[in-house]
Amino acid sequence: MPVEEFVAGWISGALGLVLGHPFDTVKVRLQTQTTYRGIIDCMVKTYRHESLLGFFKGMSFPIASIAMVNSVLFGVYSNTLLALTATSHQERRAQPPSYIHVFTAGCTGGFVQVYCLAPFDLIKVRLQNQTEPRARPPGSPPPRYRGPVHCAVSIFQEEGPRGLFRGAWALTLRDTPTLGIYFVTYEWLCRQSTRDGQDPSPATVLVAGGFAGIASWAVATPLDVIKSRLQMAGLKRRAYRGVLDCMVSSARQEGLGVFFRGLTINSARAFPVNAVTFLSYEYLLRSWG
Ligand SMILES: C[N+](C)(C)CCCC[C@H](N)C(=O)O
């Protein structure tokens, strides 16, 4: 099982995450809080109340964890393709896999990475939703969680070990098909602009990676909203009875538009993050090729 894809996935995931975290913080707040009138209102209030640091809340943890999740995603994807087509990453330019194989490998990677992602994503969402400024006015209550480790311990103590996997089923439904779409979109766009047998140019990789991110997030956004709400439910004691109950009650209370909250910011974030992720992944593997 080639290891370099896992290492390249780790590094490229960390690079993409740092670039995209501020967008992600705005998205999570729009999805789970009703105090913001939109993206700009959320950004202005966050900056005024918490300074630039407010956009990077909850990032220390994902740097290591989401990078690891990306490592699992790309490593499982590439090794599933190796199992399906008996071709390595380098050989696939000369012997491109079918889109069915690419979709299958992407779904497999998407399914497996969920069970690494779930606890880290839960902690990230909980920390991102803490809107207290770092320099708190005297007498104001401290944030519930002091940091990612305290958040993890608190969830474990208050909600039990299964509490750390709150939202995992919604994540599975969100990520499995959409990561198949992610890799198919990337491969299809690369092949449209690259001669047979050639490596795609840096510009092609950037554009294909960016649009792969947008395509997958556009399809994933409705379940992304449900996932974030299920993850926050444990805190607010507003227990949903599951994905379907959360979907129905959210639609009843806020209309179908609720399922597309965060789509614009998701797409704005997805292009640069995934352009950088795929470019660094491709060029690390080529340099090690
Ligand atoms: C499957 N889903 C659409 C949720 C994510 C697909 C892109 C994942 C990428 N690491 C990013 O952070 O954008």
The ligand as an SDF file (V2000), in Angstrom:
LIG
                    3D

 13 12  0  0  0  0  0  0  0  0999 V2000
  -17.4410   16.1050    1.0240 C   0  0  0  0  0  0  0  0  0  0  0  0
  -17.4060   17.5610    1.2850 N   0  0  0  0  0  0  0  0  0  0  0  0
  -18.1770   18.2250    0.2140 C   0  0  0  0  0  0  0  0  0  0  0  0
  -18.0330   17.8310    2.5650 C   0  0  0  0  0  0  0  0  0  0  0  0
  -16.0310   18.0410    1.3410 C   0  0  0  0  0  0  0  0  0  0  0  0
  -15.2780   17.8970    0.0290 C   0  0  0  0  0  0  0  0  0  0  0  0
  -14.0210   18.6810    0.0120 C   0  0  0  0  0  0  0  0  0  0  0  0
  -13.1150   18.4420    1.2160 C   0  0  0  0  0  0  0  0  0  0  0  0
  -12.0340   19.4880    1.3570 C   0  0  0  0  0  0  0  0  0  0  0  0
  -10.9970   19.0210    2.2740 N   0  0  0  0  0  0  0  0  0  0  0  0
  -12.5920   20.8230    1.8650 C   0  0  0  0  0  0  0  0  0  0  0  0
  -12.3940   21.0990    3.0340 O   0  0  0  0  0  0  0  0  0  0  0  0
  -13.2200   21.5530    1.0990 O   0  0  0  0  0  0  0  0  0  0  0  0
  1  2  1  0
  2  3  1  0
  2  4  1  0
  2  5  1  0
  5  6  1  0
  6  7  1  0
  7  8  1  0
  8  9  1  0
  9 10  1  0
  9 11  1  0
 11 12  2  0
 11 13  1  0
M  CHG  1   2   1
M  END
$$$$
